[in-house]
Amino acid sequence: MRATLMYGAGDVRVEDVSEPALREPADAVVRVLRSCICGSDLWPYGSMPASEQGQRMGHEFLGVVEDTGAEVSGFKSGDVVVAPFVWADNTCDFCAQGLQTSCRHGGLWARDGIDGGQGEAVRVPQAQGTLVKLPVGEDSVLLPSLLTLSDVFCTGHHCAVTAGVGSGTSVTVIGDGAVGLSAVLAARRLGAERIVLMGRHKERTDLGREFGATDVVAERGEEGIERVRELTGGDGTHAVLECVGLKPAIETAFGVVRDGGVVSRVGAPQYSEVPMGFGVFMRNVTLTGGVAPARAYIEELLPDVLDGTIEPGRVFDRAVGLDGVPDGYRAMAAREALKVLVRP
């Protein structure tokens, strides 16, 4: 079969690799219908050292079950399924707490001999705990939105949930990438009264308005902080959702959060120090967030996708086949595309 491999910064190739096959009784083999390029894939795309052995890529996919191991029940050949961005047994103590990202028997796609989602098929370990059956056909128009349940929409939702977004709350979302726009949509779904989106790419912030943003602030730094404060009567917002920014983004977050409020930080972290000094401490600001346990959220979010209440798949603004994946990486890195859908 064919799959995507990264050999170094800017060097993405689609090559022939071994067909996936069952290795363990808890495995399944899934033929990929849709996958995508994640913003987190752009970090190695920009900085990965050159290597003679390529790294398999992709951690977001949905597809059709082709085969299952002896210990897998509840799935059959032909079922359409979505896979969260980590695989997990969904039975250990961490999974029972909704922390499938810490599963004692789980792991990451495209690592340690596990297939990546940016290919034609995937061997799925711990298939019964990982996969979620979707009540749609292989040609459903809902596939792009359903694919977002693998990662990006669940990540935006996790950001909003951990920040305590609910009915009547005010929210600032920092970042107009796919995660930030997903966080806007999630905040609206959870009942936020006011949603300020901080971003400067008009085509993206326009979508953010359609997703539920009530205000858009294009300014950055102190000017951006002052603008959000003006919009909120000087107080800032109850919740701030920091969506995959660099260190200035978290500095802005502390600048626009209301005293006693919550800042939630999600996405692949690109800074290790958080400037949460005495001044922030004295304002009783809470910092939370972390990696989203997508598997814990899929069943909750699925009905709203199926009935069209939300359309998170609108974050995909370009679609490619496997041969187009290298150019999809280039387009996202160049900010020519928001998020690229892959149709193997």
C-alpha positions in Angstrom: 0.0 0.0 0.0 1.0 3.7 -0.2 1.6 5.9 2.8 3.1 9.2 3.8 6.6 9.4 5.3 8.6 12.4 6.4 12.4 12.3 5.9 13.2 15.7 7.3 12.2 19.3 7.3 10.3 20.0 4.1 10.8 16.5 2.8 7.5 14.6 2.7 7.1 11.6 0.4 4.4 9.1 -0.5 5.9 5.6 -0.9 5.0 2.0 -1.0 5.0 0.3 2.4 3.9 -3.1 3.8 0.2 -3.8 3.9 -1.1 -3.8 7.4 -2.2 -7.2 8.9 -3.5 -8.5 12.2 -0.7 -9.2 14.6 -2.5 -9.4 17.9 -6.0 -10.7 18.8 -7.1 -7.1 19.8 -6.2 -5.7 16.4 -8.3 -4.5 13.5 -7.3 -3.5 10.0 -9.1 -0.3 8.7 -9.1 1.0 5.2 -8.8 4.8 5.3 -11.6 6.8 3.8 -10.4 10.2 5.1 -7.4 11.6 6.9 -5.8 15.0 7.2 -2.8 17.0 8.0 -2.6 18.4 11.5 -1.1 21.6 12.6 1.2 19.6 14.9 2.6 17.9 11.8 4.0 21.2 10.7 6.4 21.4 13.6 8.6 18.5 12.3 7.9 19.7 8.8 9.8 22.8 9.7 12.5 21.4 11.9 13.0 17.6 11.7 16.6 16.6 11.1 17.2 14.7 7.8 17.1 10.9 8.1 17.6 8.0 5.7 14.6 6.3 7.3 11.3 8.1 6.9 8.9 8.6 9.7 5.3 7.5 9.1 2.8 10.4 9.4 -0.8 11.0 10.4 -2.9 10.6 13.5 -6.4 11.6 12.4 -8.4 9.2 10.3 -11.7 7.4 9.7 -12.3 4.4 7.5 -13.9 1.0 6.9 -13.2 -2.1 9.0 -11.6 -4.8 6.8 -10.6 -7.4 9.4 -10.7 -7.9 13.1 -8.8 -10.0 15.6 -10.3 -12.8 17.7 -10.7 -10.6 20.8 -12.5 -7.8 18.9 -16.3 -7.8 19.2 -19.0 -5.3 18.1 -17.3 -4.5 14.8 -17.5 -6.3 11.5 -16.2 -5.9 8.0 -17.8 -2.9 6.3 -18.4 -0.8 9.4 -17.4 2.9 9.1 -15.4 3.9 12.1 -13.4 6.9 13.4 -10.2 6.6 15.4 -9.1 9.1 18.1 -5.6 10.4 17.8 -4.2 8.0 20.3 -5.2 4.3 20.6 -6.3 3.0 23.9 -8.0 -0.1 25.5 -10.7 2.1 27.0 -10.8 -0.2 30.1 -7.9 0.7 32.3 -8.1 3.0 35.3 -7.0 6.0 33.4 -9.4 5.4 30.6 -12.2 5.0 33.1 -11.4 8.5 34.3 -11.7 9.8 30.8 -7.9 10.0 30.3 -7.5 7.7 27.3 -4.4 9.7 26.4 -2.8 8.1 29.5 -4.0 4.6 28.8 -1.7 2.0 30.4 -1.9 -0.1 27.2 -2.2 2.6 24.6 0.1 4.5 22.3 0.5 6.9 19.4 -0.1 6.4 15.7 2.9 6.4 13.4 5.3 5.5 16.2 7.0 2.2 17.2 5.9 0.3 14.2 2.3 1.4 14.2 0.8 2.7 11.0 0.1 6.4 10.4 -3.3 7.7 9.3 -1.9 9.4 6.1 -2.0 6.2 4.1 -4.3 3.7 2.5 -4.9 1.5 5.5 -4.0 1.2 9.2 -3.5 -1.7 11.7 -5.4 -0.5 14.8 -4.2 -1.9 18.1 -6.7 -2.2 20.9 -9.4 -1.8 18.3 -12.4 -2.4 20.5 -11.4 0.4 22.9 -10.1 2.7 20.2 -12.6 2.7 17.3 -16.1 4.3 17.4 -18.7 3.0 14.9 -20.3 5.7 12.7 -23.9 5.3 11.5 -23.1 6.6 8.0 -22.1 5.2 4.6 -18.7 5.4 3.0 -19.8 8.3 0.8 -21.5 10.4 3.5 -21.2 14.2 3.1 -20.7 14.2 6.9 -17.2 12.5 6.6 -15.2 15.7 7.0 -17.0 16.8 10.1 -16.9 13.3 11.5 -13.2 13.2 10.9 -12.7 16.2 13.2 -13.8 14.0 16.1 -10.5 12.2 15.7 -8.7 15.2 17.0 -9.2 18.9 16.1 -12.8 19.5 17.2 -12.3 17.4 20.3 -9.2 19.4 21.1 -11.2 22.7 20.8 -13.9 21.2 22.9 -11.4 20.0 25.6 -10.1 23.6 25.7 -13.5 25.0 26.4 -14.5 22.3 28.9 -11.4 22.6 31.0 -11.8 26.3 31.0 -15.3 25.9 32.4 -17.1 27.5 29.5 -20.9 27.3 30.0 -24.1 29.3 29.7 -23.5 33.0 30.1 -19.7 32.9 30.2 -17.5 35.3 28.2 -14.6 33.7 26.3 -11.5 34.8 24.5 -10.0 32.4 21.9 -6.4 33.1 21.0 -5.5 31.7 17.6 -7.4 31.5 14.3 -6.1 28.1 13.2 -8.2 25.0 13.0 -8.0 24.3 16.8 -8.9 27.9 17.6 -11.9 27.9 15.2 -12.9 24.6 16.7 -12.7 26.1 20.2 -15.0 29.0 19.0 -17.5 26.4 17.8 -17.2 24.4 21.0 -17.7 27.5 23.2 -20.8 28.5 21.3 -22.1 24.9 21.6 -21.6 25.1 25.4 -23.5 28.3 25.7 -20.9 31.1 25.9 -22.6 34.5 25.8 -19.6 36.4 24.2 -16.7 35.0 22.2 -13.8 37.2 21.3 -11.6 35.6 18.6 -8.1 37.0 18.4 -6.7 36.4 14.9 -5.6 38.4 11.9 -6.4 36.2 8.9 -9.7 37.5 7.6 -10.8 34.4 5.8 -10.3 32.5 9.0 -11.9 35.0 11.3 -14.8 35.2 9.0 -15.4 31.5 9.5 -14.9 32.1 13.2 -17.8 34.6 13.1 -19.9 32.0 11.4 -18.9 29.5 14.1 -20.1 31.9 16.8 -17.5 34.5 17.5 -19.2 37.8 18.5 -16.1 39.9 18.2 -12.8 39.7 16.3 -9.6 41.4 17.5 -6.7 41.5 15.0 -4.3 43.4 17.2 -1.5 41.6 19.0 0.5 42.2 22.2 -0.4 45.0 24.5 -2.6 46.6 21.8 -4.6 43.4 21.5 -4.9 43.1 25.3 -6.2 46.6 25.6 -8.7 46.0 22.8 -10.2 42.9 24.5 -10.3 44.8 27.8 -12.2 47.6 26.1 -14.7 45.2 24.7 -15.3 43.7 28.2 -15.6 46.8 30.2 -12.1 46.6 31.4 -12.4 43.2 33.1 -11.4 40.7 30.5 -13.3 37.4 29.9 -14.1 34.5 32.3 -12.3 32.0 30.1 -9.4 32.3 27.7 -8.7 29.5 25.3 -5.0 29.5 24.1 -5.0 27.4 21.0 -1.5 26.3 19.8 0.3 29.6 20.1 3.9 30.5 21.1 4.9 32.1 24.3 3.4 35.6 23.4 0.0 33.9 23.2 0.1 32.7 26.8 1.3 36.2 27.9 -1.7 37.6 26.0 -4.0 35.1 27.7 -3.0 36.3 31.2 -3.5 39.8 30.0 -7.1 39.3 28.8 -8.5 36.9 31.5 -10.8 38.3 34.1 -9.7 38.1 37.8 -10.7 34.7 39.1 -10.9 33.4 35.5 -9.4 30.4 33.8 -6.8 30.1 31.0 -6.8 26.8 29.1 -3.9 25.8 26.9 -4.1 23.1 24.3 -2.3 21.8 21.2 1.3 20.6 20.8 3.2 22.9 23.3 5.9 25.0 21.8 7.1 26.7 25.0 8.1 25.2 28.2 8.0 28.2 30.6 4.7 29.9 31.5 5.1 33.5 32.8 2.6 33.0 35.7 4.3 35.3 38.3 3.1 37.0 41.4 0.8 39.4 39.6 -1.2 36.6 37.9 -1.1 34.7 41.2 -2.7 37.6 43.0 -5.5 37.7 40.5 -6.5 34.1 41.3 -6.2 33.0 37.7 -6.3 29.2 37.0 -4.1 27.6 34.3 -5.4 24.3 32.9 -5.7 22.5 29.6 -3.5 19.7 28.3 -3.8 17.0 25.7 -7.4 16.2 24.7 -8.7 12.7 25.4 -10.7 12.7 22.2 -12.1 9.2 22.9 -13.8 10.5 26.0 -15.7 13.1 24.0 -16.7 11.4 20.7 -20.0 9.9 21.8 -21.1 13.2 23.4 -20.3 15.3 20.3 -21.3 12.7 17.6 -25.1 13.4 17.7 -24.7 17.1 17.0 -22.5 16.3 14.0 -24.9 13.7 12.7 -27.9 16.0 12.9 -26.0 19.0 11.4 -26.2 21.2 14.6 -22.5 21.8 14.2 -20.3 21.5 11.1 -16.7 21.4 12.4 -15.6 19.9 9.0 -15.8 23.4 7.6 -12.2 23.9 8.9 -11.0 21.9 5.9 -10.5 24.3 3.0 -8.5 22.1 0.7 -8.7 18.4 -0.2 -6.0 16.2 -1.8 -5.4 12.6 -2.7 -2.3 10.8 -1.3 -0.2 12.1 -4.2 -1.1 15.6 -3.1 -0.1 15.3 0.5 3.4 16.8 0.1 1.9 19.9 -1.4 -0.7 19.9 1.3 2.1 20.2 3.9 3.6 23.0 1.9 0.3 24.9 1.6 -0.4 24.7 5.3 3.1 25.7 6.2 2.8 28.7 3.8 -0.6 29.6 5.3 -2.3 29.0 1.9 -4.5 26.4 3.5 -6.2 26.3 6.9 -6.4 22.5 7.2 -6.0 19.9 4.4 -8.3 16.9 4.0 -6.7 13.7 2.5 -8.7 11.3 0.4 -6.5 8.2 -0.1 
